């Protein structure tokens, strides 16, 4: 554009503070088999996006495990007219369990291609055959694929492990080392289309619970834990796991100590039961091998903040490095984190004055256009254990004596 010799021109400063909307962290990717699904609607190995509240979409999924995953997720969305925005990938059932697991793992290996195919990045992945292992000494192919793929799209995955015994469930968890996997040691019993009771994975139900809490409690944001909440649409459990809120030696408590989540059955009139009835999900932790990022809702919440940082920063990339521009960039990050503190999503963050330091930003790096900020945040933890100290309180006796003497004095 040529500057006029006689007239007027308008400039638009590029040092404004930018906001960030954040990403949808309830979008789920479901990968499994469903042999009687519509081949036209769901071609094999092809991602298809839809809503679980769309009856035609759900009917075309057929009756296989992929259809059950979509229904199991949808059953947890109990608000009025609720449906889940999901992407499904139907894989062909193999000649045996190993072949099916390999087909699912192959889809996971290419997970970074799915967001562009459906214009949505999945943040919760529900994959079939996660409990499959060749033997008790190996990691299953689906788990192996998930551990490598999930960080690439900042997603998490509730995964079913061996549901036949506590020992096998914990043994399966011991093959994992990922802050993005949440092992679940019990399966669901549901009614199929012919009213027969069948055993199906629990992971899709937990995925639906995560989406429900995100939207009903978290305002669409993934900062809230989802433990100690009811699961719906299930008729029973693959096995009843002994559990008590008061006894750490129970089987359920031992599984939780090993980072294996459970579903506990309510019991009326029983001290230590999670509820008087129904089925409650109990789980807070992932399969990480350290405690620093062990609570999975903290991983999801931090991922959400990272997507906002990306959204903000990409608006400044390509601009000149100048004090005004850098200040606007840092202020944009600051206001975003300030909002999260006010909403209780994080407990706090490091002072803005500490973010940009000379020690991390040498003149040589700045000349190259490289800038570094060091931002500390503290996600809100989950309330896991309440410890009560109950002791005798002598002042209550003194108060009673004083009250009695006053009464007697009034009787005179």
Secondary structure by P-SEA (a helix, b strand, c coil): cccccccbbbbbbcccbbbbbcccccbbbbbbbbcccccccccccbbbbbbcccaaaaaaccccaaaaaaaaaaaacccccccccbbbbbbcccccaaaaaaaaaaaaaacccccccccccccbbbbcccccccccccccaaaaaaaacccccbbbbbcccccccaaaaaaaaaacccccbbbbcbbbbbbccccbbbbbbaaaaaaaaaaaaaccccccccccccccccccccccccccccccccccccaaaaaaaacbbbbbbbbcccccccccccbbbbbccccccccccccaaaaaaaaaaaaaaaaaaaaaccccccaaaaaaaaaaaaaaaaaaaaacccccccccccccccccccaaaaaacbbbbbbbbbccccccbbbbbbbbbaaaaaaaaaaaaaaaaaac
